Amino acid sequence: MPLARLVEAADALVATRSRTAKTDVLAGVLGDLFPDEAEAAVGLLLGRLRQGSIGLGYRTVLSAREGAPAASEPTLTVADVDAVLDTIAALGGSGSAGARNAALTALFERATAPEQEHLVRAMTGEMRTGALEGVLTDGLAKAVGLPLAEVRRAVMLSGSLPGTVRLALEHPEALTDVGLAVLTPVQPMLASTATDVAAALAVTGEASVEHKLDGARIQVHRSGSDVRVFTRSLADITARVPEIVEVALTLPAESIILDGETLMLDDSGSPRPFQDTMSRFGADAAREQVLAPRFFDVLHVDGEDLIDRPLSQRLAALERIAPAYRIAGEVTTDPAVAERVADEALAAGHEGVMVKGIDTAYAAGRRGKHWVKVKPVHTYDLVVLGVERGSGRRKGWLSNLHLGARDPEGEFGPAGGFVMVGKTFKGLTDELLRWQTETFPQHAVDDNGWVLTMRPDVVVEVAIDGVQRSSRYPGGVALRFARVKRYRVEDAPGGESALQAKAPAEADTIQSLRALLR
């Protein structure tokens, strides 16, 4: 397939918000693919390269593009691009950086200007066409003429959308044979959110209300003496977590698939900060600190698939197989009981609770109403220190915000200054993007072509799930899951009154954010 065909499709996806229209665009593209180019094409459409992370940082990619004149006519194919990325992925050792840059530059020289832009976004994960996996799955079902439910199930159980696309194009009839397989990761079931446990119970009915740990999602497979541990993104981390492998081998089952989380505990048994847990997943991480697995679901036991069984039966099986490693919780319809469980979870240092319909099946890969997450949300008034130019659907707008907290005592910089604590583009409506684009240049003190550096004049209210330690920012903390709630500025969209507006001197401090660290 010509790369230009993907570029045209991406442009069409950006141009519409209609899910039906996006589905039609993707069905047309997928239907034109050859099976052997399917996985590469899906990666280039989603901004998730088939080769994975191969050392293509933003600066590396932009530098290569800047040094390459654009081709006048499109000649590249998906296979051409994939072959270059394979070459780059194989590079290593002395001189690899130069060879990588040379290969990238040569690729960009063969691409037209629109193709260059598409490649930059694909390589840097900045595609933002609104074509996520769910829409692409819809497009695949339409392209091959199969029921959507059948295609969705194949994607979920295979754990690979690109692989499912290839299988569907080669042998569409084989999708019905895709099933749960021990040692093959399954897309995890996801949760929606609610403001409180009463609202969550109103959605789920009778539910298992369980502690929501501030850990890393894991999926543990065992077949005899063979154990595999996968992350939420289905990456195989078995070699990095020997303690979890050891636990799996002690369980009274020959074959099993468990869903849960892992976290690091301190000497008192309380959870350590999230980033301590995540540091153990690094390839070169020290093994002195032990990860503790905790499980909340079981999908398979000794040849019997439980994925379509109600949660009540799966929990009974989990209690039989791994009682010492179950996440705490209670089954109830009473909001008062659920609130007590939530209070206990927070007192134990956890994030909140998960409320799960007790009669529901495991909907792999889906974010529905059967699982509902409830956890406290913190809001802070921060200042905008800079803003990045958007890409994809946000091209032409000022989008990604650089956020700063006030440092009144000068603990991390000049007294009364501001310390950067993170970035976000979440929560920005088209109205806010338009306002930012019109307003922020008036506050700019520098512009490098990508980032507008601003005077700390604009205060924005941001919701966060918490903070984590970070060496990237001078204050030593970074925001977790930040999203914009509103601007504390009189003329901002939303009708902010003068009484509600805030001056930069009223912004929250870096010390208040650091106080969230456990």
N, C-alpha and C positions, 0 to 999 in steps of 0.2 A: 504494500500500500504506500502511495506517496505520502511523505510527511505533510505536504500541503493539505492533504485531505483531513488530517487530524487538526491542523491549524484552523481550517474552515469550520470544522465541527466545534472547536473550542470557542471560536468567535460567536457562533450561533448559540452556544450555551450561555455565554455571558450576556447575550442580547435579550434573553427571556427569563422570566421568573416562573413561568408555567412548568410544572412538573411533567405535564403531558407533552408539552413541546420539547422539553429536554429529553424525555424518553424516546420521542420520535427521532430526534437527532442522533442519539446514541444507538438506537436500533439500526439506523441506516449505516452508520460507521461499522458497527460490529458485524453486520451482515455482509459487509464487503471484505472483511479480513480473511486471510488465509490462516488456518489453525496454527502454523508454526510461527506466526508473528503476533498472535493474540496477546501473549503475556507481556511482550514489550510494548505493544500499543496501549494496553490498559494502563501500564505504568506511566506512559507518557501523557495519557489523558488525565490520570488522577494526580500526577505529580509525585508518584512513588515508584522510582525506577526499579525495574526487575532486578538489577544488580545490588540494590540496597544502598547502604552508605559506602561510598567509594572515594571519600576525600574531596568531594566537590563542594567546598564552602562557598558562601556568597561572594566573597572577594575574589576567589580563584576563578569562578565562572564569569563574573563581570570583567575581570582583567583580560581574560581570554577573548571575550566578545569585543571589548574595546579595541583590541589589537587586530581585529579581523574585519576587512571590508565585506559588505553583504553581496551575495550573488545576485545577478540580475534576473535569473530565471530559476524556478524550483526544479531541482533534480534529485534531491535526497529522498530516500525511502525510509520507512520504519526500520527495515533490516539494516540499512546503512548506519543509522544512529545507534542501534543496538550493538552492532559489531564494534563501533568505536568505544562505547561504554564498557563492553567486555574487555577490550584492550586496556582501558584505564583501570578497571577493577583488578587486572592481573599485575599491575605495576607495583613495585615495592623496592625498598632498599635505596642505596645511594643513587642520586640522579633521577629518582622517580618523580619528584615535584616538577622538574623541568620537562620530563617526558610527558607528564600529565597535561601541563600547560600547552605543550606543542600539539598534542593530540586534540585538545579542546579547540585551540585556535584554528587548526586545520578543518575541524568539523564546522565551526562557525563560518569559515570562508566559503564553504559549500552551500551555506544556507542563505535564503533571502532574508530581508529584514523582519517580516512577520514570523518566519520560521525561527530566526535567532531569538526573538522575544519569547516565543513558545518554549524553546529549549531552555532558556534562562529560568522561566517559571517552573518548568518540569524538574529541572535539576536542583532548584532551591526550595522546592515544596511550596511554591507560591502560586499554584494554579488558580484556585479560587474561582472556578467556573460555576459552582453550585452543583456540580455533577459528582456527588459522593457515591459511595458504594451502593446505597439503596436504589438510587436512580439508575445507576449503570446496570444493576441487577434487573430492574424493570425493563430496560432497553434490551438486555440479553433475551429475556423471555419473549419479547415481541419479535426479536430478530430470528429466533429459531422456532417460533410458533408453538411454545410449550406453556402450560399453565404457570402463572407467576409463583404460586405456592410451591410447585415442584422445583422450580429453579432456585427459589430462596432457600429451600431446605438443602439442596445440593451445595450451595455456597456455604451455608452454615456448617454443615457436617464435614465438608472437605477442608474447611479452614482457609480456602484460597479462592478469592474471586477470579484472579487471572487464570488459575488452573481450571476453574469451572468454565470460564469462557472458552478456553481451548478445547476442553472435553465436549462442550455443547456444539462447537463448530465441527469437530471431528465425528462425534457419535452422539447426537442429541438424545437418542433412545437410551443411552447409558446413564443419563442423569438420574433416572428412577432407581438405579442400582447403588447410588452413592448412599452410604450409611455410616453410622458411628463406627469408628475403628480405633481400638486401643493403640496408643503411640502416635496417632495422627491428631494434632490439636483441633479443637472445635472452637468456632467463634463464640466468645462468652456472652451470656445473657446480660443485658444492660438495664439500668434503672432510670425511671423518670424522677422528678423531684417534687416535693411538697413543702409548704412552709411550716407545718407542724404535724404531729402524729395523728391528731384527730382528722385532719384533711386527708392524710394518707390512708387511714382506715376507711374513710368514706369511699375511697376509690377501690380498695382491695377487698373489703369485707373481712371476714375472719382471717387473721394473718399471723405469721411468725415474725415477731418483732425482735430483731437481732442487733447486737452491737456492730456498728460500722467502724472497722479498724482503719487507722491511718497508715496503711501498709501498701504493699505492692501485690496486685492481683496475680495469682498463679493457678495453673492447671497442671495437675500431677497425674501422669499415666504410669501404670505398672502392668507388665505382662511377664509373669514369672519373676526372674531376677533382673529383668530389663526395666529400667525406670527412665522416664523423660519428664522434665519440668519445663513448662512453657509460660511466657509472660502474657499479659493482656493482648499484646500485639502478635502473639503466637511465635515469638522468637524462642529458640531452644537455648535455655540457660543451665541445662543439667550439670555441665562440668563446673559451674560456678557456685552451685548450692549443694555440696555433698551432704550437709546435715539434713536437708529435706529428702534427699534420696534415701538416707538411712532410715528416716521415719517411715517412708513409704514401704520399705522392705520389712518393717516390723508388723505391718497391718495384716490381719487374718484374711487375706484374699490373694488369689493367684493373678487375677486381672481386675483392674479398677481404674476409673477416671474420677478424680476429685477436683472440685472447684473451691477456691478459697483465697486467702491472702497470706502473705508472710511479712513479718516485721521483726525488728530488733528490740529486745527487752533489756532494761537495766537490771541491776542487782536485786531490786525490789519487785521485779516482775512487771513494772510499768513500761509502756511503750516509749522507745526513744524517738527523737524527731524523724520525720519522714525521710529527710535527705540522708540520715545515717543508714537507714534501710537501703535506700537506692544506691548508696556508695558500695554496697556489697555486690552489686551486679556488674561492676566494672571488671574488665578482663584481668587487670593486675591488682584487684582489691585484696587486701590482707584478709585472712580467714580467722583472725583471733576472735572477732565478734560473731556470735552465732545467730542465725536467723531461726525464728520460731514459726512453723507453719500452723495455720488455723483454717479449718475447713467449714464451709456452710452448705455444700451440696455434693451429691454423688450422682454421676450420670451412667455409670456402668459398674456392675459387680459380677465377676465370674461368669462371663458369657451372657449375662442378662442386661439388656439396655433399659435404663430407667428414665430416659430423657422425656418420654411421653407420659410418664406416671405423674400423679399429683405430688406436690411438694411434701405433703404429709407422709407419703410412702417413701420418698427419697430421704427425708429426715430420719425416718425410722431405720432405714438401711445405714445411714451415716452413723447413727447412734450405735448400731451393732458393730460397725467396722472400725470406727475411729472416735470413740467416746472421749478420749483424753485430749483430742485436738479439735473438738467442736467449738464453734463460736457461740458465746452465750446468748440466750434469747428466751422468749416465752411466746406461746400461742394464745391469742386473745382477740376479743372484739371490743374490749373496754378501753376507751381512750386514757383513762386514769392509769391502768396497768401499763399501757404503752408509754405513757409519760414517765412512769417510774423507771421503766427499762432504759429510756433515753437519758434520764438523770444519772442512772448508774453507769451508763456508757461514758458520759461526759466526765463523771467523777473519776473513772478509771483511766482517763487520758485519751479516750477514743474520740472519733469525729462526730458521732451521732448514732443514728440507727437506720437499719434497712427494714422496711415493712413489706412483707411478701405474702401474697395471696396463698393460703394454705392448700387450695384445691387446684392450683394451676400447674401446667407442664413447664418444662424448661425450654424457653423460646430462644434458642441459640442465635446470637447475633442481632437480636431485636431489642429495641428500647420501647417497651410498652408500659401498660398500667399495672402489670402484675407485681412488679418490684418497684418500690418507691423509696427514694433516699430522703432522709430528713436530717439536716445538720445546721448548726448556727451559721449565719452569714454575718460577716463584719463589714461595716461601711466606714470609709475614711475619706476625708477631704484632702486631696493632694493637688499639686500644681503641675501644669504641663510644661515640661522643659524642652520638648521638641516634638516634631511630628514627621513621619515618613510619608513619602508619596506612595499612593496605592498602586496595585497591579491587578490584573485580571478584571473582574467586574468593577473594582474600585480605581481602575486606571483613570487618571485625570483629577482624582480627589486626593486631599490630604487625609491620611487614614490612621496609621499605627502611632499611638501616643507614647511618648517617653514621660514617665511619671516620677515626681520627686516629692519627698517629705521635708518638712522644715527642720532645721538643725539650730535651735535657738542659742545653744551654748557653744557652738563651733566644735563639737566633739569629733566630727568627721570631715570638717572643712571650715571655711570662714564662718564666724558666728553670725547667725541670722540668715545664713544661706540655705540652699536646698540640696538634698542628696538624692540621686536617682535610685529608685527601688524597683523598677520594672517597666514593662511595656504592655500595651493591650490594644486590640482593635475590636474587642468584643463589646456588644451592646450599642454599637453605633448605627443608628438608623440613617436612611438616605438624607433625611432632613438635617440630622446632626453633621453628616459628612459634608453636605453642601455648605452649612454654616461654618464649619471648620475651614473649608477651602477658601471661603470669602473673607474670613476674619483673621485667621492665624498669620498670614503674611504681614499684617499690621504690627504684630508682636515679634517679628523675626529679627534676629541679630546676625544670623549667618545662614548660608544656603550652599550646601556642597553638591547640589543637584539631586540628592536623594533624601537628605534629612534637613528640615528647617529647624535650626536651633532658635529657641524663643526666650524672651525675657520671662521670668516666672510670674506672669501677671494673671494667668487664667487658672481658676480653681475648679476642679472637677470632683464630683462625688463618685467614688469607686467602691464596688462590692468585691470582697475577696473571701476566699475560703480559709485564709491564714497566710503565714509567711514561712519561709525556710531560710536557713543559713546559706549565704552565698558569698563567694570570694570575687564575684564579678562586679559587685557594686560596693562603693566605699563604706556604706553603712553596715555591711555584713549581712543584709537580709534582702530577700527577693519576694515579691508578691506571688501568691498562688491563685491561679484562676481568676485574675482580675477582669472585671467588666464594668463598663460605664453605666451609671444610673442616671446622672443628670449633671449639667454644668451649673455651678453656683455663680452665674453671671447674668446680669439683668436682661441683656438682649438675646440670650441663647434660646433656642427652641424649647418649648415647654412652659413659657410664660413665667419664668423666675421673677419674683418681685424683688424690689430693692431691699426689703427686710430679710429676704432669704439669701440674697447674694452674700458672698464672702470675699474678703480681701486675702491676699497671699499670707499676710501675717496671722491669719486665723486658721491656716491649714494645719493638719495634724503633724505631729513631730515624728522624727525617726525613732526617738526613744519609745513612743507609744507603739510603734510597729515592732520594735525589738522586744517589747514586753510580751508579745504573743509567742515568742520562742519558749519552748518548754525547757 
